[in-house]
Amino acid sequence: MIAERVTVRLDRRLRQRLLQLARRSGKSESELVREALEAYSAAHGLTESCYDVARRAGVIGIVRDAPADLSTNPKYFEGFGAS
């Protein structure tokens, strides 16, 4: 996973709670923030798409020696599904 850095400003109380949670859980502050954002986005219906899951799993673009537009060019679909 390639991580991008994001700067977030926290008030003193929230920062102290984050530090306490990190110490108690043995997790990094970044990991706790990522988990919190994942939970928040899931609770609000913002989940990963199938494409995102497949890309993260490394199964996008694994077909070798195939046209680059195989999945989008209609000419490759001629007769597809016909019996």
Gaussian input, Z-matrix of N, CA and C with variables (Angstrom, degrees):
# hf/3-21g

backbone

0 1
 N
 C     1     B1
 C     2     B2     1     A1
 N     3     B3     2     A2     1     D1
 C     4     B4     3     A3     2     D2
 C     5     B5     4     A4     3     D3
 N     6     B6     5     A5     4     D4
 C     7     B7     6     A6     5     D5
 C     8     B8     7     A7     6     D6
 N     9     B9     8     A8     7     D7
 C    10    B10     9     A9     8     D8
 C    11    B11    10    A10     9     D9
 N    12    B12    11    A11    10    D10
 C    13    B13    12    A12    11    D11
 C    14    B14    13    A13    12    D12
 N    15    B15    14    A14    13    D13
 C    16    B16    15    A15    14    D14
 C    17    B17    16    A16    15    D15
 N    18    B18    17    A17    16    D16
 C    19    B19    18    A18    17    D17
 C    20    B20    19    A19    18    D18
 N    21    B21    20    A20    19    D19
 C    22    B22    21    A21    20    D20
 C    23    B23    22    A22    21    D21
 N    24    B24    23    A23    22    D22
 C    25    B25    24    A24    23    D23
 C    26    B26    25    A25    24    D24
 N    27    B27    26    A26    25    D25
 C    28    B28    27    A27    26    D26
 C    29    B29    28    A28    27    D27
 N    30    B30    29    A29    28    D28
 C    31    B31    30    A30    29    D29
 C    32    B32    31    A31    30    D30
 N    33    B33    32    A32    31    D31
 C    34    B34    33    A33    32    D32
 C    35    B35    34    A34    33    D33
 N    36    B36    35    A35    34    D34
 C    37    B37    36    A36    35    D35
 C    38    B38    37    A37    36    D36
 N    39    B39    38    A38    37    D37
 C    40    B40    39    A39    38    D38
 C    41    B41    40    A40    39    D39
 N    42    B42    41    A41    40    D40
 C    43    B43    42    A42    41    D41
 C    44    B44    43    A43    42    D42
 N    45    B45    44    A44    43    D43
 C    46    B46    45    A45    44    D44
 C    47    B47    46    A46    45    D45
 N    48    B48    47    A47    46    D46
 C    49    B49    48    A48    47    D47
 C    50    B50    49    A49    48    D48
 N    51    B51    50    A50    49    D49
 C    52    B52    51    A51    50    D50
 C    53    B53    52    A52    51    D51
 N    54    B54    53    A53    52    D52
 C    55    B55    54    A54    53    D53
 C    56    B56    55    A55    54    D54
 N    57    B57    56    A56    55    D55
 C    58    B58    57    A57    56    D56
 C    59    B59    58    A58    57    D57
 N    60    B60    59    A59    58    D58
 C    61    B61    60    A60    59    D59
 C    62    B62    61    A61    60    D60
 N    63    B63    62    A62    61    D61
 C    64    B64    63    A63    62    D62
 C    65    B65    64    A64    63    D63
 N    66    B66    65    A65    64    D64
 C    67    B67    66    A66    65    D65
 C    68    B68    67    A67    66    D66
 N    69    B69    68    A68    67    D67
 C    70    B70    69    A69    68    D68
 C    71    B71    70    A70    69    D69
 N    72    B72    71    A71    70    D70
 C    73    B73    72    A72    71    D71
 C    74    B74    73    A73    72    D72
 N    75    B75    74    A74    73    D73
 C    76    B76    75    A75    74    D74
 C    77    B77    76    A76    75    D75
 N    78    B78    77    A77    76    D76
 C    79    B79    78    A78    77    D77
 C    80    B80    79    A79    78    D78
 N    81    B81    80    A80    79    D79
 C    82    B82    81    A81    80    D80
 C    83    B83    82    A82    81    D81
 N    84    B84    83    A83    82    D82
 C    85    B85    84    A84    83    D83
 C    86    B86    85    A85    84    D84
 N    87    B87    86    A86    85    D85
 C    88    B88    87    A87    86    D86
 C    89    B89    88    A88    87    D87
 N    90    B90    89    A89    88    D88
 C    91    B91    90    A90    89    D89
 C    92    B92    91    A91    90    D90
 N    93    B93    92    A92    91    D91
 C    94    B94    93    A93    92    D92
 C    95    B95    94    A94    93    D93
 N    96    B96    95    A95    94    D94
 C    97    B97    96    A96    95    D95
 C    98    B98    97    A97    96    D96
 N    99    B99    98    A98    97    D97
 C   100   B100    99    A99    98    D98
 C   101   B101   100   A100    99    D99
 N   102   B102   101   A101   100   D100
 C   103   B103   102   A102   101   D101
 C   104   B104   103   A103   102   D102
 N   105   B105   104   A104   103   D103
 C   106   B106   105   A105   104   D104
 C   107   B107   106   A106   105   D105
 N   108   B108   107   A107   106   D106
 C   109   B109   108   A108   107   D107
 C   110   B110   109   A109   108   D108
 N   111   B111   110   A110   109   D109
 C   112   B112   111   A111   110   D110
 C   113   B113   112   A112   111   D111
 N   114   B114   113   A113   112   D112
 C   115   B115   114   A114   113   D113
 C   116   B116   115   A115   114   D114
 N   117   B117   116   A116   115   D115
 C   118   B118   117   A117   116   D116
 C   119   B119   118   A118   117   D117
 N   120   B120   119   A119   118   D118
 C   121   B121   120   A120   119   D119
 C   122   B122   121   A121   120   D120
 N   123   B123   122   A122   121   D121
 C   124   B124   123   A123   122   D122
 C   125   B125   124   A124   123   D123
 N   126   B126   125   A125   124   D124
 C   127   B127   126   A126   125   D125
 C   128   B128   127   A127   126   D126
 N   129   B129   128   A128   127   D127
 C   130   B130   129   A129   128   D128
 C   131   B131   130   A130   129   D129
 N   132   B132   131   A131   130   D130
 C   133   B133   132   A132   131   D131
 C   134   B134   133   A133   132   D132
 N   135   B135   134   A134   133   D133
 C   136   B136   135   A135   134   D134
 C   137   B137   136   A136   135   D135
 N   138   B138   137   A137   136   D136
 C   139   B139   138   A138   137   D137
 C   140   B140   139   A139   138   D138
 N   141   B141   140   A140   139   D139
 C   142   B142   141   A141   140   D140
 C   143   B143   142   A142   141   D141
 N   144   B144   143   A143   142   D142
 C   145   B145   144   A144   143   D143
 C   146   B146   145   A145   144   D144
 N   147   B147   146   A146   145   D145
 C   148   B148   147   A147   146   D146
 C   149   B149   148   A148   147   D147
 N   150   B150   149   A149   148   D148
 C   151   B151   150   A150   149   D149
 C   152   B152   151   A151   150   D150
 N   153   B153   152   A152   151   D151
 C   154   B154   153   A153   152   D152
 C   155   B155   154   A154   153   D153
 N   156   B156   155   A155   154   D154
 C   157   B157   156   A156   155   D155
 C   158   B158   157   A157   156   D156
 N   159   B159   158   A158   157   D157
 C   160   B160   159   A159   158   D158
 C   161   B161   160   A160   159   D159
 N   162   B162   161   A161   160   D160
 C   163   B163   162   A162   161   D161
 C   164   B164   163   A163   162   D162
 N   165   B165   164   A164   163   D163
 C   166   B166   165   A165   164   D164
 C   167   B167   166   A166   165   D165
 N   168   B168   167   A167   166   D166
 C   169   B169   168   A168   167   D167
 C   170   B170   169   A169   168   D168
 N   171   B171   170   A170   169   D169
 C   172   B172   171   A171   170   D170
 C   173   B173   172   A172   171   D171
 N   174   B174   173   A173   172   D172
 C   175   B175   174   A174   173   D173
 C   176   B176   175   A175   174   D174
 N   177   B177   176   A176   175   D175
 C   178   B178   177   A177   176   D176
 C   179   B179   178   A178   177   D177
 N   180   B180   179   A179   178   D178
 C   181   B181   180   A180   179   D179
 C   182   B182   181   A181   180   D180
 N   183   B183   182   A182   181   D181
 C   184   B184   183   A183   182   D182
 C   185   B185   184   A184   183   D183
 N   186   B186   185   A185   184   D184
 C   187   B187   186   A186   185   D185
 C   188   B188   187   A187   186   D186
 N   189   B189   188   A188   187   D187
 C   190   B190   189   A189   188   D188
 C   191   B191   190   A190   189   D189
 N   192   B192   191   A191   190   D190
 C   193   B193   192   A192   191   D191
 C   194   B194   193   A193   192   D192
 N   195   B195   194   A194   193   D193
 C   196   B196   195   A195   194   D194
 C   197   B197   196   A196   195   D195
 N   198   B198   197   A197   196   D196
 C   199   B199   198   A198   197   D197
 C   200   B200   199   A199   198   D198
 N   201   B201   200   A200   199   D199
 C   202   B202   201   A201   200   D200
 C   203   B203   202   A202   201   D201
 N   204   B204   203   A203   202   D202
 C   205   B205   204   A204   203   D203
 C   206   B206   205   A205   204   D204
 N   207   B207   206   A206   205   D205
 C   208   B208   207   A207   206   D206
 C   209   B209   208   A208   207   D207
 N   210   B210   209   A209   208   D208
 C   211   B211   210   A210   209   D209
 C   212   B212   211   A211   210   D210
 N   213   B213   212   A212   211   D211
 C   214   B214   213   A213   212   D212
 C   215   B215   214   A214   213   D213
 N   216   B216   215   A215   214   D214
 C   217   B217   216   A216   215   D215
 C   218   B218   217   A217   216   D216
 N   219   B219   218   A218   217   D217
 C   220   B220   219   A219   218   D218
 C   221   B221   220   A220   219   D219
 N   222   B222   221   A221   220   D220
 C   223   B223   222   A222   221   D221
 C   224   B224   223   A223   222   D222
 N   225   B225   224   A224   223   D223
 C   226   B226   225   A225   224   D224
 C   227   B227   226   A226   225   D225
 N   228   B228   227   A227   226   D226
 C   229   B229   228   A228   227   D227
 C   230   B230   229   A229   228   D228
 N   231   B231   230   A230   229   D229
 C   232   B232   231   A231   230   D230
 C   233   B233   232   A232   231   D231
 N   234   B234   233   A233   232   D232
 C   235   B235   234   A234   233   D233
 C   236   B236   235   A235   234   D234
 N   237   B237   236   A236   235   D235
 C   238   B238   237   A237   236   D236
 C   239   B239   238   A238   237   D237
 N   240   B240   239   A239   238   D238
 C   241   B241   240   A240   239   D239
 C   242   B242   241   A241   240   D240
 N   243   B243   242   A242   241   D241
 C   244   B244   243   A243   242   D242
 C   245   B245   244   A244   243   D243
 N   246   B246   245   A245   244   D244
 C   247   B247   246   A246   245   D245
 C   248   B248   247   A247   246   D246

   B1=1.4443
   B2=1.5260
   B3=1.3059
   B4=1.4543
   B5=1.5206
   B6=1.3063
   B7=1.4603
   B8=1.5204
   B9=1.3065
   B10=1.4573
   B11=1.5153
   B12=1.3028
   B13=1.4582
   B14=1.5270
   B15=1.3358
   B16=1.4636
   B17=1.5229
   B18=1.3091
   B19=1.4572
   B20=1.5242
   B21=1.3253
   B22=1.4619
   B23=1.5194
   B24=1.3082
   B25=1.4663
   B26=1.5339
   B27=1.3249
   B28=1.4573
   B29=1.5206
   B30=1.3333
   B31=1.4599
   B32=1.5266
   B33=1.3058
   B34=1.4596
   B35=1.5314
   B36=1.3388
   B37=1.4750
   B38=1.5200
   B39=1.3297
   B40=1.4547
   B41=1.5311
   B42=1.3035
   B43=1.4663
   B44=1.5286
   B45=1.3364
   B46=1.4578
   B47=1.5219
   B48=1.3354
   B49=1.4678
   B50=1.5193
   B51=1.3270
   B52=1.4577
   B53=1.5289
   B54=1.3192
   B55=1.4625
   B56=1.5267
   B57=1.3277
   B58=1.4721
   B59=1.5248
   B60=1.3210
   B61=1.4578
   B62=1.5202
   B63=1.3142
   B64=1.4647
   B65=1.5244
   B66=1.3209
   B67=1.4658
   B68=1.5279
   B69=1.3280
   B70=1.4724
   B71=1.5230
   B72=1.3251
   B73=1.4656
   B74=1.5197
   B75=1.3374
   B76=1.4568
   B77=1.5160
   B78=1.3193
   B79=1.4691
   B80=1.5210
   B81=1.3226
   B82=1.4659
   B83=1.5279
   B84=1.3053
   B85=1.4618
   B86=1.5303
   B87=1.3217
   B88=1.4631
   B89=1.5186
   B90=1.3356
   B91=1.4619
   B92=1.5226
   B93=1.3258
   B94=1.4668
   B95=1.5269
   B96=1.3204
   B97=1.4704
   B98=1.5269
   B99=1.3389
   B100=1.4744
   B101=1.5264
   B102=1.3443
   B103=1.4672
   B104=1.5262
   B105=1.3217
   B106=1.4629
   B107=1.5286
   B108=1.3245
   B109=1.4681
   B110=1.5269
   B111=1.3282
   B112=1.4679
   B113=1.5247
   B114=1.3270
   B115=1.4669
   B116=1.5249
   B117=1.3247
   B118=1.4656
   B119=1.5292
   B120=1.3294
   B121=1.4630
   B122=1.5232
   B123=1.3316
   B124=1.4645
   B125=1.5254
   B126=1.3297
   B127=1.4647
   B128=1.5212
   B129=1.3127
   B130=1.4662
   B131=1.5300
   B132=1.3226
   B133=1.4580
   B134=1.5130
   B135=1.3078
   B136=1.4669
   B137=1.5281
   B138=1.3152
   B139=1.4565
   B140=1.5152
   B141=1.3205
   B142=1.4543
   B143=1.5263
   B144=1.3082
   B145=1.4604
   B146=1.5218
   B147=1.3119
   B148=1.4711
   B149=1.5235
   B150=1.3134
   B151=1.4593
   B152=1.5258
   B153=1.3477
   B154=1.4612
   B155=1.5197
   B156=1.3315
   B157=1.4626
   B158=1.5300
   B159=1.3351
   B160=1.4625
   B161=1.5221
   B162=1.3128
   B163=1.4658
   B164=1.5258
   B165=1.3337
   B166=1.4549
   B167=1.5305
   B168=1.3425
   B169=1.4604
   B170=1.5258
   B171=1.3286
   B172=1.4598
   B173=1.5150
   B174=1.3342
   B175=1.4639
   B176=1.5241
   B177=1.3037
   B178=1.4570
   B179=1.5275
   B180=1.3207
   B181=1.4537
   B182=1.5126
   B183=1.3327
   B184=1.4628
   B185=1.5226
   B186=1.3571
   B187=1.4600
   B188=1.5222
   B189=1.3194
   B190=1.4629
   B191=1.5305
   B192=1.3109
   B193=1.4643
   B194=1.5231
   B195=1.3248
   B196=1.4690
   B197=1.5304
   B198=1.3350
   B199=1.4604
   B200=1.5328
   B201=1.3088
   B202=1.4625
   B203=1.5251
   B204=1.3500
   B205=1.4637
   B206=1.5263
   B207=1.3192
   B208=1.4634
   B209=1.5267
   B210=1.3044
   B211=1.4592
   B212=1.5187
   B213=1.3304
   B214=1.4673
   B215=1.5171
   B216=1.3202
   B217=1.4606
   B218=1.5290
   B219=1.3365
   B220=1.4725
   B221=1.5268
   B222=1.3326
   B223=1.4616
   B224=1.5236
   B225=1.3312
   B226=1.4613
   B227=1.5328
   B228=1.3326
   B229=1.4623
   B230=1.5331
   B231=1.3118
   B232=1.4586
   B233=1.5216
   B234=1.3153
   B235=1.4582
   B236=1.5223
   B237=1.3109
   B238=1.4533
   B239=1.5351
   B240=1.2979
   B241=1.4544
   B242=1.5285
   B243=1.3167
   B244=1.4723
   B245=1.5275
   B246=1.3425
   B247=1.4594
   B248=1.5029
   A1=108.63
   A2=116.60
   A3=120.97
   A4=106.98
   A5=117.05
   A6=121.10
   A7=110.00
   A8=114.46
   A9=120.88
   A10=108.29
   A11=116.17
   A12=121.16
   A13=109.91
   A14=115.00
   A15=122.31
   A16=107.26
   A17=116.97
   A18=121.18
   A19=108.70
   A20=115.44
   A21=121.30
   A22=108.19
   A23=116.98
   A24=121.18
   A25=108.70
   A26=115.69
   A27=122.31
   A28=109.15
   A29=116.16
   A30=116.86
   A31=108.40
   A32=116.78
   A33=121.88
   A34=112.41
   A35=117.17
   A36=119.89
   A37=111.55
   A38=117.04
   A39=120.55
   A40=110.45
   A41=116.79
   A42=121.27
   A43=110.59
   A44=117.46
   A45=121.09
   A46=111.21
   A47=117.32
   A48=120.57
   A49=110.37
   A50=117.07
   A51=120.70
   A52=111.10
   A53=116.95
   A54=120.92
   A55=111.39
   A56=116.87
   A57=121.05
   A58=110.70
   A59=116.66
   A60=120.06
   A61=111.55
   A62=116.41
   A63=120.40
   A64=110.44
   A65=117.03
   A66=120.42
   A67=110.95
   A68=116.87
   A69=120.95
   A70=112.74
   A71=115.73
   A72=119.64
   A73=113.27
   A74=116.59
   A75=120.05
   A76=112.38
   A77=115.90
   A78=120.90
   A79=109.11
   A80=115.26
   A81=119.26
   A82=109.77
   A83=115.33
   A84=120.55
   A85=109.94
   A86=116.22
   A87=120.55
   A88=111.37
   A89=115.84
   A90=119.86
   A91=110.77
   A92=116.86
   A93=120.31
   A94=111.46
   A95=116.85
   A96=120.44
   A97=109.99
   A98=117.55
   A99=120.46
   A100=110.51
   A101=116.59
   A102=120.10
   A103=111.13
   A104=116.49
   A105=120.33
   A106=110.92
   A107=116.98
   A108=120.38
   A109=111.50
   A110=116.70
   A111=120.29
   A112=109.98
   A113=117.14
   A114=121.31
   A115=110.77
   A116=117.04
   A117=121.33
   A118=110.81
   A119=116.26
   A120=119.03
   A121=110.99
   A122=118.72
   A123=121.35
   A124=110.20
   A125=117.11
   A126=121.06
   A127=111.94
   A128=116.72
   A129=121.12
   A130=112.25
   A131=116.24
   A132=120.69
   A133=115.14
   A134=117.74
   A135=120.52
   A136=108.78
   A137=115.89
   A138=120.17
   A139=109.86
   A140=116.49
   A141=121.21
   A142=111.19
   A143=115.57
   A144=120.40
   A145=109.33
   A146=117.12
   A147=121.17
   A148=109.98
   A149=116.61
   A150=120.64
   A151=110.65
   A152=116.62
   A153=120.00
   A154=111.89
   A155=116.50
   A156=120.53
   A157=110.05
   A158=117.07
   A159=121.31
   A160=111.01
   A161=116.89
   A162=120.42
   A163=110.67
   A164=116.09
   A165=120.50
   A166=111.31
   A167=116.25
   A168=120.90
   A169=112.32
   A170=116.59
   A171=120.26
   A172=114.40
   A173=117.78
   A174=119.21
   A175=112.69
   A176=118.35
   A177=121.82
   A178=107.85
   A179=116.33
   A180=120.84
   A181=114.97
   A182=117.59
   A183=119.01
   A184=113.38
   A185=117.12
   A186=120.15
   A187=108.25
   A188=115.74
   A189=120.45
   A190=109.88
   A191=116.03
   A192=123.12
   A193=112.96
   A194=116.96
   A195=121.89
   A196=107.83
   A197=117.23
   A198=119.67
   A199=110.69
   A200=117.29
   A201=121.79
   A202=112.38
   A203=117.01
   A204=120.66
   A205=112.51
   A206=117.32
   A207=121.77
   A208=112.82
   A209=118.13
   A210=120.17
   A211=113.70
   A212=118.52
   A213=120.10
   A214=114.88
   A215=118.62
   A216=121.26
   A217=109.73
   A218=117.44
   A219=121.52
   A220=114.29
   A221=118.27
   A222=119.13
   A223=111.72
   A224=117.84
   A225=121.28
   A226=112.38
   A227=116.53
   A228=120.54
   A229=112.36
   A230=118.30
   A231=120.82
   A232=109.46
   A233=116.18
   A234=122.15
   A235=113.90
   A236=117.41
   A237=120.70
   A238=110.11
   A239=117.50
   A240=121.53
   A241=113.42
   A242=116.78
   A243=119.60
   A244=108.75
   A245=114.78
   A246=116.78
   A247=111.49
   D1=127.22
   D2=174.71
   D3=-88.36
   D4=120.34
   D5=-177.03
   D6=-97.67
   D7=142.69
   D8=174.35
   D9=-109.25
   D10=142.49
   D11=-179.22
   D12=-84.43
   D13=135.35
   D14=176.54
   D15=-128.83
   D16=135.03
   D17=178.05
   D18=-99.14
   D19=130.74
   D20=179.99
   D21=-128.34
   D22=137.73
   D23=177.83
   D24=-99.11
   D25=130.24
   D26=179.56
   D27=-122.12
   D28=143.86
   D29=173.12
   D30=-73.30
   D31=167.71
   D32=-172.71
   D33=-58.74
   D34=-42.29
   D35=-178.21
   D36=-64.41
   D37=-43.89
   D38=-179.18
   D39=-67.60
   D40=-38.33
   D41=177.24
   D42=-61.88
   D43=-42.74
   D44=178.63
   D45=-64.64
   D46=-39.11
   D47=177.70
   D48=-64.74
   D49=-40.30
   D50=177.46
   D51=-62.23
   D52=-43.68
   D53=178.03
   D54=-62.39
   D55=-42.50
   D56=179.06
   D57=-63.88
   D58=-44.47
   D59=178.50
   D60=-61.87
   D61=-40.06
   D62=179.44
   D63=-63.55
   D64=-44.26
   D65=179.45
   D66=-64.02
   D67=-45.70
   D68=-176.99
   D69=-66.87
   D70=-37.76
   D71=-175.24
   D72=-88.69
   D73=-18.67
   D74=-175.84
   D75=75.93
   D76=14.70
   D77=179.04
   D78=-104.06
   D79=160.13
   D80=176.80
   D81=-76.73
   D82=159.60
   D83=176.51
   D84=-59.33
   D85=-41.58
   D86=179.99
   D87=-61.08
   D88=-42.55
   D89=-179.79
   D90=-63.22
   D91=-41.42
   D92=178.53
   D93=-64.32
   D94=-41.23
   D95=178.97
   D96=-65.62
   D97=-42.12
   D98=177.80
   D99=-61.00
   D100=-45.36
   D101=179.49
   D102=-61.31
   D103=-41.19
   D104=179.92
   D105=-64.53
   D106=-41.25
   D107=178.85
   D108=-68.12
   D109=-38.03
   D110=176.71
   D111=-62.18
   D112=-46.24
   D113=-179.62
   D114=-64.00
   D115=-42.37
   D116=179.92
   D117=-63.91
   D118=-45.06
   D119=-178.28
   D120=-68.22
   D121=-36.69
   D122=177.37
   D123=-65.79
   D124=-40.10
   D125=179.81
   D126=-66.10
   D127=-23.10
   D128=-179.45
   D129=-105.63
   D130=18.43
   D131=173.86
   D132=75.87
   D133=18.07
   D134=179.90
   D135=-104.34
   D136=79.06
   D137=-178.80
   D138=-103.65
   D139=168.89
   D140=179.68
   D141=-67.13
   D142=145.63
   D143=173.93
   D144=-79.54
   D145=164.72
   D146=176.21
   D147=-59.52
   D148=-38.10
   D149=178.12
   D150=-60.82
   D151=-45.76
   D152=179.67
   D153=-61.60
   D154=-40.74
   D155=179.23
   D156=-64.65
   D157=-45.67
   D158=-179.86
   D159=-64.71
   D160=-39.36
   D161=179.34
   D162=-65.33
   D163=-44.05
   D164=178.76
   D165=-64.07
   D166=-34.07
   D167=179.58
   D168=-76.54
   D169=-11.49
   D170=177.47
   D171=82.79
   D172=21.23
   D173=-179.15
   D174=-100.51
   D175=2.46
   D176=176.02
   D177=-84.82
   D178=128.09
   D179=175.91
   D180=77.74
   D181=27.69
   D182=-177.89
   D183=-92.68
   D184=-6.35
   D185=179.31
   D186=-79.56
   D187=124.93
   D188=-178.77
   D189=-96.93
   D190=153.06
   D191=176.57
   D192=56.75
   D193=36.86
   D194=177.14
   D195=-120.13
   D196=155.52
   D197=178.21
   D198=-60.95
   D199=144.10
   D200=-178.59
   D201=-63.50
   D202=-26.95
   D203=-178.27
   D204=-102.77
   D205=25.45
   D206=-175.11
   D207=-54.85
   D208=-40.65
   D209=-175.32
   D210=-87.09
   D211=-5.88
   D212=-175.95
   D213=-121.75
   D214=-18.23
   D215=-176.38
   D216=-86.29
   D217=119.90
   D218=-176.81
   D219=-59.10
   D220=-25.59
   D221=-177.44
   D222=-62.20
   D223=-27.48
   D224=179.30
   D225=-76.69
   D226=-11.87
   D227=-177.37
   D228=-98.09
   D229=-0.99
   D230=179.58
   D231=-59.00
   D232=122.21
   D233=179.20
   D234=82.29
   D235=-1.13
   D236=-179.90
   D237=-63.83
   D238=129.11
   D239=177.93
   D240=87.41
   D241=-6.05
   D242=178.96
   D243=-78.08
   D244=145.84
   D245=179.37
   D246=-99.28

